[in-house]
Amino acid sequence: MPPSGPPSFSPLFGDHAVLQRDKPVPIWGTAAPGEPISVRFQGQCKTTITGPDGSWRVCLEPLAASASPADLEVAGQERRVVRDVVVGDVWLASGQSNMEFTVKGVVNAAREMAEADFPLIRHFKVERTVSTEAGRGITSKGWERSAPATVGEFTAVGFFFAREVFGKVGVPVGIVHSSWGGTPVESWMSDSAREATSLAAVLRDRWRKSMADWPPERVSRYPSDMEAWQKAEDQARAEKTANLLEWPQPPATDDSPALPGGLFNGMIAPLQPCALRGVLWYQGEANAERSGEYAELFLAMIRSWRAGWNDDRFPFYFVQLANYRQTQDASGRDWARLREAQAAALALPATGMAVAVDVGQADDIHPVNKQDVGRRLARIALAGTHGLAVESRGPRFVAADREGAALRVRFAHASPRLVARGDRVQSLELAGPDRIFFPAEGTIERDTLRVLSKAVADPVAVRYAWVNDPDANLYNEAGLPAEPFRSDDW
């Protein structure tokens, strides 16, 4: 039935909200059908009339940044006011469990929470929602200001990003957090974006097979299987041991978070009228076994999200997978291939990649050092979005030139010199024409690396950190890690 009673806002515009500066700001909600609506904020007044379903929408003119709390008022037959609304930069933080990972679980969590009194950093958590069709509404408890009592439940990557940006730019920062652990990239893609890829039929067939593998009796067992896994996980964390139970995959049903398009429909599409500064993304673990598909799907997802926000240069900054050893991959390189697929998205404009291959944990897919990840994303935003003169990228492979029995590796973002943390550069490999790789040693010579192996007399290819769990210790003088690379395509 159409709504009746006092007019309402979308939860995005509740108490303590952050509105995006310097862009038109759509505001929307519901009221009685055919009701005149006026919205007032910072001297602006916009009016409209609700549609037959009671929905309404207005658009404020671009706003200047403001840390001064203001009221946002909507008036129809009745009047409603939300308090403490500020204007700054709003970022969407999305992905799977490493984005969902909260501040209370990070290294030095007690200190981080105790020092988190930042009322101008605010967090909005979108509740988990799966939908078979693109939705219009979202469910949330609303905005929360960063404080010792609240920040523990914030996305850790998003919070540490916001803290760094706020410290450098000085305007309010809002994080709209919409993530779900264990989910593949295809769940976050619209149906049209997915169907436009060369993998559309493969994805359809895979999902049909998954559904066939989940008869009703298996579906009914899932809650108890998940409860047992969570109990074992909590015990393992408390005892600092490994959880020996395999994580139970969610059932393949229409309410599964793995449903292709299900999370886009329920948790992204309803946000797309919202004015944002850009996107922070941390996902890929759930696609590591199918890394050959990821580059195409990820690029298609980014393009489709940008189309939804009507901006083909909408900033999209993402985290490359951290180091991790405990996979089912006999080659030890499936995560390396996924990292390479992620890096392919850098071909798109206004993208950036935070390298995390040095801050993971070999035995834990959820590393607790989220501070460095957030800071590295912030550097990308500070340089790429805010135009500050900060180095935002670690050494990036450019070329490998033959020098006798060695290869000379040249980099971008390595000036004035490379830095090895430790006695020597680790995780280097060389191969000859036989394509068999052997461990190698590297000598730093200012901004280049000379790589040599006694086992390879005729080197033709070099790799660095190109395994699941490398000891990645090569940096530039800004302290940013070198991107994993290979000069071959074997």
Buried (B, 14 or more C-beta within 10 A) or exposed (E): EBBEEBBBBBBBBBBBBBBBBBBEBBBBBBBBBEBEBBBBBBEEEBEBEBBEEBBBBBBBEEBEBBEEEBEBBBBBEEEBEBEBBBBBBBBBBBBBBBBBBBBBEBBEBEEBBEEBEBBBBBBBBBEBBBBEEBBEEBBBEBBBBBBEEBBBBBBBBBBBBBBBBBEBBEBBBBBBBBBBBBBBBBBBBBBEBBBEBEBBEEBEEBBEEBBEEBEEEEBEEBEEBBEEBBEBBEEBEEEEEEBEBEBBBBBBBEEBBBBBBBBBBBBBBBBBBBBBBBBBBBBBBBBBBBBEBBBBBBBBBBBBBBBBBEBEEBBBBBBBBBBBBEBEBEEBBBBBBBBBBBBEBBEBEBBBBBBBBBBBBEEBBBBBBBBBBBBBBBBBBBBBBBEEEBBBBBBBBEEBEEEEEBBBBBBBBBEEEBBBBEEEBBBBBBBBEEEEBBEBBBBBEEBBBBBBBEEBEEBBBBBBBBBBBBBBBBBBEBBBBBBBBBBEEE
